[in-house]
Amino acid sequence: MESANSDLIKHREILFMSPQREKDPAAAALALLNGIDGILSVTRTHAYGIHISYQLTRITLNEIEDALQEIGFHLDNSILSKLKRALFYYAEDTQLANLGYDHAESKSTLEIFINRYNQLPHGCRDERPTHFRHYS
């Protein structure tokens, strides 16, 4: 039974392209992905790469990378990276289908966007107490 659970924990490396908006995309991705449901650990391997361990039944590599790309990260698009990515996506989708899991819309992907929103400096937060904001 232990090997069945270890099959559902995946360890992958995500590489970023060098010209990024962030000077250190690995550190920025690390800050975003820590604490997300289903992601067990995220470590920085170098300035343009992270190593991630996650539980397949909660989140997939495809969802993680799609969320990172929507936020503005540029993933490595070399031929080798594209082939690995396609193989991992296919293998994970097949494994989930064989186990009977439906991964239509993940709550974990939403958490990535919430983390990103909370880390951005913006003027949408009013620090005043509620009774001061509604004073007329």
C-alpha positions in Angstrom: 0.0 0.0 0.0 2.9 2.4 0.7 4.1 2.1 -2.9 0.7 3.1 -4.2 0.9 6.3 -2.2 4.4 7.0 -3.3 3.3 6.6 -6.9 0.9 9.6 -6.3 3.7 11.9 -5.1 5.6 13.4 -8.0 8.9 15.1 -8.1 9.6 17.4 -11.0 11.9 20.2 -12.0 10.5 23.4 -13.5 12.9 25.5 -15.6 12.3 29.2 -16.5 13.7 31.1 -19.5 16.4 33.6 -18.7 14.8 36.9 -19.8 12.1 37.4 -17.1 10.3 40.3 -15.5 11.6 39.0 -12.2 15.3 39.0 -11.6 15.1 35.7 -9.8 12.1 33.8 -11.1 12.9 30.7 -9.0 12.6 32.7 -5.8 9.4 34.4 -6.9 7.9 31.0 -7.9 9.0 29.5 -4.6 7.2 32.3 -2.7 4.0 31.7 -4.8 3.9 27.9 -4.6 4.7 27.5 -0.9 1.6 26.6 1.2 -0.6 25.6 -1.8 -2.8 22.6 -1.1 -1.2 19.5 -2.7 2.3 20.9 -3.1 4.5 19.2 -0.5 7.8 21.0 -1.1 9.4 23.6 -3.4 13.1 24.1 -3.4 15.2 26.5 -5.5 17.8 24.6 -7.6 19.3 27.8 -9.3 18.1 31.2 -10.4 16.1 29.7 -13.3 14.9 26.4 -11.8 12.9 24.9 -9.0 12.3 21.4 -7.8 8.7 20.7 -6.8 7.1 17.7 -5.0 3.3 17.5 -5.2 0.5 15.1 -4.6 -1.0 14.1 -7.9 -4.5 13.6 -6.6 -4.7 17.3 -5.6 -2.8 19.1 -8.3 -1.0 18.3 -11.6 2.1 19.6 -13.2 0.0 21.0 -16.0 -2.1 23.0 -13.6 1.0 24.3 -11.8 2.7 25.4 -15.0 -0.5 26.9 -16.5 -0.9 29.0 -13.4 2.7 30.1 -13.5 2.4 31.1 -17.1 -0.8 33.0 -16.6 0.8 35.0 -13.8 3.6 35.9 -16.2 6.5 33.4 -15.8 8.2 32.2 -18.9 8.9 28.5 -18.9 11.9 27.0 -20.7 10.7 26.1 -24.2 13.7 24.0 -25.4 12.9 20.9 -27.3 13.9 18.7 -24.4 11.7 20.6 -22.0 8.7 20.5 -24.3 9.1 16.7 -24.7 9.4 16.1 -21.0 6.5 18.4 -20.3 4.3 16.6 -22.8 5.3 13.2 -21.5 4.6 14.2 -17.8 1.2 15.7 -18.7 0.1 12.6 -20.6 1.4 10.2 -17.9 -0.3 12.2 -15.1 -3.6 12.5 -16.9 -3.6 8.8 -17.7 -2.7 7.8 -14.1 -5.5 10.0 -12.8 -8.0 8.6 -15.3 -7.0 5.0 -14.3 -7.6 5.9 -10.7 -11.0 7.5 -11.4 -10.1 11.1 -10.4 -11.7 14.0 -12.2 -9.4 17.1 -12.2 -11.7 19.5 -14.1 -11.2 22.6 -11.9 -8.7 22.5 -9.1 -9.0 24.5 -5.9 -5.2 24.6 -5.7 -4.8 26.5 -9.0 -7.1 29.2 -7.5 -4.9 29.3 -4.4 -1.9 30.2 -6.6 -3.7 33.2 -8.0 -4.8 34.3 -4.5 -1.2 34.0 -3.3 0.0 36.1 -6.2 -2.7 38.7 -5.6 -1.8 39.0 -1.9 1.9 39.5 -2.8 1.3 42.3 -5.3 1.5 45.9 -4.1 -1.7 47.6 -5.1 -4.2 50.2 -3.9 -7.2 47.9 -3.5 -6.7 47.6 0.2 -8.2 50.1 2.5 -6.5 50.0 5.9 -9.2 52.1 7.6 -11.7 50.4 9.9 -15.0 49.5 8.4 -16.9 52.2 10.3 -14.6 54.9 8.9 -15.0 53.6 5.3 -18.8 53.8 5.5 -19.0 57.1 7.2 -21.2 59.6 5.4 
